[in-house]
């Protein structure tokens, strides 16, 4: 643990130079961290830093690179969302170095979280009591995490989804499949399973208000469109405040 002194006040940093207490963040601290990184912050830097902090405040997860670039293109223009533009601002990586200066956690893909076991080690008891460590399907054992999400997502198919839904007390309709297919599309495009706020935002933009309506989604998935939907869709458990 090291310290960074700003305006006479010491602030603790982790071993990789990130704020130990994210609540300590301030623009002055951001400038000091950037200076240690060899950067002088310009308005262009602040556009990205502000966007990253707004995203984290809204969704409780930092934006991975593809989602960050999508938001930059919408808010400040597509020319600012290119790899070249971002690497010019943040040579150490927009999501890694940028998140450090923005005072938010480093973004991680679901696969990276699984590899580091950061999520799984905290799950000591099942959050889906109708599941055990595994269950039988078509003559083979399907392993699940305590959350009920598949250990091996590649085992998923539509027939397995039907059985997973049955375990949840749900009979799948066309409306359910619209959500399940969208969850899977999002995951394979961005590398994370969307929590409900992100799910609703993207579905609204791509599919319209009717299918992204919060009440409608919860009627389809009473256990949470993201939490319950990810189990049935064969995806990892979403990050962040999943169904709030």
Steps between C-alpha positions, in 0.01 A plus 500: 500500500641840401373852541437797275503843662264755344449848647678385815272197549626140467292246306565126502573325172498130419808320370405586141449870576121504527307676774453265794178685586309597187294749702818709540495591130501866399608691189819604681578136581432407138750761384758371748453136392520607137822690569650183649397329177679767297178665382368854515123489488328697225133560426510193276623287792231640725229414248596132529562508875161660563329250273665208681402634839141564386476146365632353826264714708202390289574127467739423787745337258776668297454493123704244307671636189228415247229658716722799575557560129127468435420765761778731378369478144153598618598778738808665352518366144619188316835656412582501873408132542777351286789299644743759364323790670472319834858374495620854431322618815580196714815321375463253788157396375169685515338252736805418714675836526181700448315320778795553735486876442120500514506331840289199403578124495679354202242353259504124459331260262294221654761247386772696680295499819451126473871441447590708804218337704414839648129439467479128564699492822251731668210266427494262794134414481257461218305809394282268291384234748337279234849430362774282642854454374365327191189348347432237239408593146477257208714243678778731613571712805480877449715688752383833642640762733322574829321783317351242260700624199664239279862414575547409133296743284589304187262225618203732453241440231132583461388167644714557809356851527151349513603278791679785676185710465287215633721493811416870537127432462491670160353375175689672221300706250608704199524803729742315730713398203530861384666584833710184517628549145580863575689405817708255299555748216621762749731254675667379181535858373637662816630217717279571802149405600304826538341586831143622470563872454740434216270234355204739496702787353638297211174315429315832494747647252498194272158340544274779628320593819246219508740208536732694734228608744610419855164362616470284189849357552425414861175331404704277270780444753369555856841405638659786307551545124877491543543270800241240397533566129875438503449160663251392233709654219805299607709808579721608792345683791480876425732741674388797711159569655338241280125554519464828691 
